[in-house]
Amino acid sequence: MKRLFYIFAVVLLPMMVQAKVVTGQVLDLNGEPIIGANVVVKGTTAGTITDIDGNYSLEVPENATLVFSYLGMATQELPVA
């Protein structure tokens, strides 16, 4: 019985958490797009990289924080509103 409950919790609980798609653009200080910047949901392995125009799209849970990083630049964290 314990095993069935565990499978139920693992399969169904993630579906109960509300998620939304966040889109944006990562730019440098000169307003130029940053190609290949990492955008990750803090505390998870869910993430993506920016495209040639610096755009990204990522499904995130409610109250998530996004971590933006790129080689040679300071990492920044921003809460999802």
C-alpha positions in Angstrom: 0.0 0.0 0.0 2.8 2.4 0.8 4.2 1.9 -2.7 1.0 2.8 -4.4 0.7 6.0 -2.4 4.2 7.0 -3.3 3.5 6.6 -7.0 0.3 8.6 -6.7 2.2 11.4 -4.9 5.0 11.5 -7.5 2.7 11.4 -10.5 -0.2 13.6 -9.4 1.3 16.2 -7.0 3.4 18.0 -9.7 0.2 18.3 -11.8 -1.6 20.1 -8.8 1.0 22.9 -8.7 0.0 25.8 -10.9 2.5 26.6 -13.6 2.8 29.4 -16.1 4.9 30.2 -19.1 7.3 33.1 -18.7 8.9 34.7 -21.7 11.5 37.4 -21.9 14.6 38.8 -23.4 18.2 38.9 -22.0 20.1 42.0 -23.0 23.5 43.4 -22.0 24.1 46.9 -20.7 24.2 48.3 -24.3 20.8 46.7 -25.1 22.3 44.0 -27.3 20.8 40.5 -27.0 22.8 37.8 -25.2 22.8 34.6 -27.2 23.0 31.4 -25.2 22.5 32.8 -21.7 21.2 30.3 -19.2 17.8 30.8 -17.6 17.0 28.3 -14.8 14.3 27.9 -12.2 16.1 28.2 -8.9 16.4 25.0 -7.0 15.5 22.8 -10.0 17.0 21.5 -13.2 14.3 23.1 -15.3 15.8 25.7 -17.6 16.6 26.9 -21.1 19.0 29.0 -23.0 18.3 32.2 -25.0 18.0 32.2 -28.7 19.8 34.4 -31.3 17.7 37.4 -30.3 18.2 36.8 -26.5 14.6 35.5 -26.1 13.6 32.7 -23.8 10.4 30.9 -22.8 10.1 28.7 -19.8 7.3 27.0 -17.8 7.7 27.8 -14.1 5.8 27.1 -11.0 4.0 29.7 -8.9 6.4 32.0 -6.9 9.4 30.8 -8.8 12.8 32.6 -9.0 14.7 32.7 -12.2 18.5 32.5 -12.2 20.2 34.2 -15.2 23.8 33.4 -16.0 26.3 33.8 -18.7 30.1 33.3 -18.9 32.0 36.4 -17.9 28.9 38.2 -16.4 27.4 38.4 -13.0 24.6 35.9 -12.2 21.3 37.5 -11.4 18.2 36.2 -9.7 14.7 37.6 -10.4 11.4 36.5 -8.8 8.6 35.7 -11.2 5.7 38.1 -10.6 
